Amino acid sequence: MATTSTPALASYDVVVIGAGIAGISTASFLARRASVCLLEMESQPAYHSTGRSAALFAEPYGNAVVRALTRASRPFFEAPPTMLTSLSLLRPRPVLIAARSEQAAAMEEFVASSEPSDGVVPQSTAEAMSICPILRAESVAHAALIGSPSDIDVHELQQGFLRIIKQRGGAVTTAAQVVGIERDSAGWIVMTARDRIRANVVVNAAGAWAGEIGKLAGAQDIGLQPLKRTACLVAPPEGVRLDTWPLVMNVEEEFYFKPEAGMLMLSPADETPTEPCDAQAEELDIAIAVDRLERATTLQVRRVAHKWAGLRSFVADRSPVVGFDTLQPDFFWVAALGGYGVQTSPAVGSVAASLVLREKIDERVVACGVEPRTLAPGRLIS
């Protein structure tokens, strides 16, 4: 009777699960000095959160850990590697923080918590309204302008990371949902519907699905919670040029809006707990966003041109999780990047690759205040 032999497993130093910004940035840094296989369950990379990001680089955004990672990422964005792109990744986009009279304390706290290097400058109501003429005076009773932020060219960034992976010999496989992860005496075996792949290290960069991947591997429960955020595009006032307008954000994050391809991108800055999914915008959330915009500005929205939603995943302390698991050897987390994944991706990718390969972290990153212990999964054990 004829027998069939089991095909040999493809073997790599590292398998990275998830081709969002966390996975592709980590894989691109790893590919410089290790063999890498990048797996993505969707038909294209960056389908979920990365492809739906507001894409702002803002150093005052997030907690102290996020700010350190953002500071450490700035040199990469300002002078990207030639292998990544020949184009500029940043375009200046100031941020105007707006507060009503009853939000004065929140504005004072925001200004007080800012670093001198953040460039936060208090603005009068008149100054704020001159910067963004559609604002109502009552919505900017208190205001502050941050001059250092920029829009990020997310498409060019993600394509550049993917180019580096492929040019350095890494494999990128789409439509490859992971259905099983096992460990034997030789290391890890990652199973998809089509393939079985062996690796010394598994990197879990699966975004909102990172908790599910952790369960498959028998790893630590980091308490990952996906949160849905909604956005839409609306028409600006007729005859108005938006080029110099800032991103306008309420100090208590009730909403934000910014110019986007000749339109205004608007969000109610919602964070609705959800299961990992292909997030869709709800009509109620869109209505809330429009109502808050109309209350804060003189704009009357006649039609929503486009709407979408994405997932932002956090753990309890709202800091990223980057490090080896506490239960499973050679299982590595790059997760919980929240809404900061794009702007911190160069530093996160660099730190993750160094830790995976057990190499020294770039001193320039450390000098910005990035400490592995504040990122490690072990900090989440109660």
N, C-alpha and C positions, 0 to 999 in steps of 0.2 A: 504494500500500500504506500502510495506516495505521501511524503510528509512535507510540510511547509516550514521554513525556518523564519524565526522572528527577525525582521529587518534590524540592522544596527541602528542604535540611537544616534542622532546628531548630537555632537558634544561641544559645549562652549565653557569658557571660564565663568560667564555670568549670563543668566536669563533675566531680562527686565520685563515685567508684566505691566502693560499699560503704556500707550504712546501718546498720552497727553504731555503737557509741558514738563511735568515731573519726570516722566519716563524718558522722553527724548533728550532732555538736558543731561540727565544722569548717564544715559547710554552714550552720548557724544563724548563726555569726558572719560568714561571707561574705555571707549573704543581706541583711545590713544595708546593704551598699554595692556589691553586684554581683549580676548575674543568675546563678542557680545551677540546675543540674539534678543531682539525686541519683539514682543508679542502684543498685538492689539485686537480686541474682540470685534471692533467695528470694521467696516470696509475701508475706512480711511483714518489716519492718525488725527488726533486732536478734535474728534467729532463732538465731544461733550463740553466740558467746562472751558478748555482752552480756546475752542473755536467760538465761544460765546462771551468772551471776556471784554470788559470795558477798556482794558489795555492801557492803564495809566502807570507811569513810574513816578512814585511820590514817596520820598524818604520819611515824611512825618506820618505815614499811613501805617497803622497796626501797632502792636505792642513792642516792647523793647527788643525782643528776639527778632521779630520781623523787620524792625528798623535796621538792626545790625546787618541782617542778610541783604537788605535793600542797599544800604551803604556799600557793602562789599561787592554788589553787582554793578554799581555805576560805572567803574572803569571799563568793564566788558561792553556795556551798552554804548559808551562814548567812543570806544575804539575796538570794535569787534574784530575777531581774527579774520584774516583775509580768506581763509578757507570757508568761513561761515557766510560772509557777504561782503560785497564792495559798496553796499548802500548804507545810508544812515539809518539806524534803528530808532532814533529818538527825534521827536518834533516838539518844540516847546508848547506846553499847554498849562498855563497857570491855573491854580485852584482857588476859587473864592468860597470861603466858609461864611455862611449866612446864619444869622440868629435873630429871632424876634425878641422883643423887649423882655418877655418872661424867660428867655433862654440866656440871659446875661451871664449867669453863673457858669453855665456850660461853656460859653465862649471864653470867659476868664480862665477856666481850667484848661481849655485847649491851648490857649496862648502860653500859659504858664508851663505846660508840659512840653512845649516845643524846644528843640535845641537851637542855639544861635545859628548853626549851619543850615537849618531848615528854611531860613529866610521868610519867616512869618511876619507880616507887616499889618498891624491893625488899620482898618479903613473906616472912614466916616460913611454915613448913609449916602451922602451925595457922591462920594468917590466910588462906592460900590455900584451905584446906579449908573455912573458914567462908564464903568467897565462892562456892565451888562445892562443895557437900557431897558429891557423888559421887566426888570425886577420892580416889585412894589416896595415903597419906602418901609412899610411895616415889616416886611420879610427880611430887611437888612438894617434893623435898628442897631445891630452890632455886626461887624464883619471883619474879616481878616483875609489878606491875600498871601498865597504861597507862590512865590515866583519860580521855584526850582523844578516843579513837576514837568513831565513830558508825556505825550502819547507815544506808545510803543507800536512799532510795525510788527504785529504778532505773526502775520503770515510769513514775512521774511525771516523772522527769528526762528519759527518752527521749521521752515524749509531748510534754513541754514544748519540747524542741529541735525536734521535728517541727512543732509548732504554729507556732513562730517562722518556720521555713523557709516554710511554706505562707502564713502571714499576710503575709510580705514578698514574696510572688510567686514563690517557688521552686517547681520541679517535683520531685515525688517519684514515681519509677516503679519498681514492684516487678516480679518475674518478668522481669527484664531482665538476663540474663547477658551479660557483655561477651565477644564472640567475635573482635573485632579492633580494633586501634588503629593509625591511620596518621597521618602528618604530611605536610602539603603547604605550599606557600608562604603559605597563609592561616591556618595553625594546625593543630589536631588534629581528627581525625574519629574518633569512638568508635562502634563498630558493635555492636549487639545483634542478636538473632534477628529483631527486628521493626523496628528503627529505626536511622538513622544520624544522629549528633548532632555538630555542630561546636562547638568551644570554643577559647578562647585558651589556657586552662590546664586540664590534667587533674590531678586530685588522686587519688592512689592510697591509698584507705583501706579496702582490701579484706580486712583482717584476716589470717587464715591463708592467704588466696589472694593477698595482696599481691605475693608473689614471682612468681606466675604472671602477674599483670597487668603487672608490671615487664618480664617476658620478652616479652609481646605488644607492648610499646612500644619494645623494644630498649634498655631502661634498664639502669642499673647493677645488678649482683647484690649485694644487701646481706647475703646469707647468712642470710635469714630461716628460722627453724626453728619450726614449730608443735609444741607439746607438749600432750599430752592430760592433763587433770586430771579425776578422778572424784569424785563426791559422792553422798550418799544421805540419806534421812530415816529416822530410827528413833524409836520411842516413848520418852519420858522416863520416869523412875520415876513410879508412880501417886501421885496426890495432891500432886505437887510443882509449885509455881508457878515458871516459868522467867523471869519478866519481868526480874528483876534479875541474872540470870546473865550473866557475860561470855562473850565468845568465848575459848575456851581453846586455846592453841597450844603445841605442844612447841617448845623453843628451837631444835632442829635441824630443825624443820618435818617431823617424822615423821607428824603428824596435826594436825587441828584440828576443833573442834566448837563449835556456837553454837545458841542458840534460834532457831527459825524456824517461825512460824505454829503454835505449840503443840507442835511436835516438836523433835527435835535434828537439825540438819544436820551431817553428818560427812563428812570427806574424809581420805584418806591422804596428801594433799598431793603426789600423784604428778606427775611430769613425764616422760611417755613420748613420745619422738620419734615423729612420725607425718607422713603426708602430709596436706594439706588435705582435710577430710572432714566429714561429719555425725557427729561423735564419739558413740560409744555406750559405756556402762559395761560393763566386763568383770567377770565373776563373781569372778575372782581378786583384782582390785583392791578390790572390795567386801568380800571376805573379809578382806583385809589391813587395811582400814579398821576393820572390826568387831573384829578381833583386837587391834589397837592401842588401840582405845577400851576394850575389856574389861580389858586389862592396866593401863591408866592409871586406871580408875574401877571402882566397884563395880557398874556397870550391866551386866546380862546382856541382850543383844539377842535377842529372840525372833523378830522379823520385820523385814525391810527394807520400809518402806512405799512408797518410791519411790527410783529411782536414775537418774542421768544422768551425762554427761560433757561437757566443753567443751574448747576449744582456747585455749592461751595461746601467743602467738608472740613469740619473742625473736631478737635478733641477738647477736653474740659478747659485747659488753660489757653486755648486759641493760638498756640505756637505750633509750628510744623513738627512732624515726627520724622527724624532722620537718624537711623542707627540700627544696629543689630538687635534682633528680638531677644527677649530675656528667657524664652523657653526653647526655641528651636535654633540650633547652631547654623550659621551661614544663611539665615533668613533675614533679609535686610528691608527695613521700612523707608520709603520716601513718600510720606502721606500727610494728610491734614494741612495742606498748604493754604486752605481757606480761599479768600479772594486775592491772595498775594502771590500766587504761583508764578505768573508771568514775570512780575517785576523782581522776584527773588531767584529766578531760575538759574542764572549764571553761578551765583554763590552756592545754591542748593546742589546743583549738579557737580560742582567742583568738590564741595565738602563730602557729598555722598560717595563719589568715586574714590577719593582718598581714603575714606573709612572702609569701604568695601575691600580695597586692595591693601589695607593696613599700612598706608603710607602717611607721611606727615602732611597735615593740612597746609595749604598755601599761607605763608606768613602774612601776606597782604589781607587775606580774609580774616585771619585771627586779629590783626591790628584794628579791624573795624568793629571788634567786640563779639564776633561769632564764637561761641563756646559749645563744643559737642555735647557737654552734659545737659545743656538747656534744650537740646534737640532729641536726646536719647529716649527710646521707648520706656526705659526703666524708671524714668521720672514719674510715669503715670501709674505706677503700682501704689495702691493705698495701703 
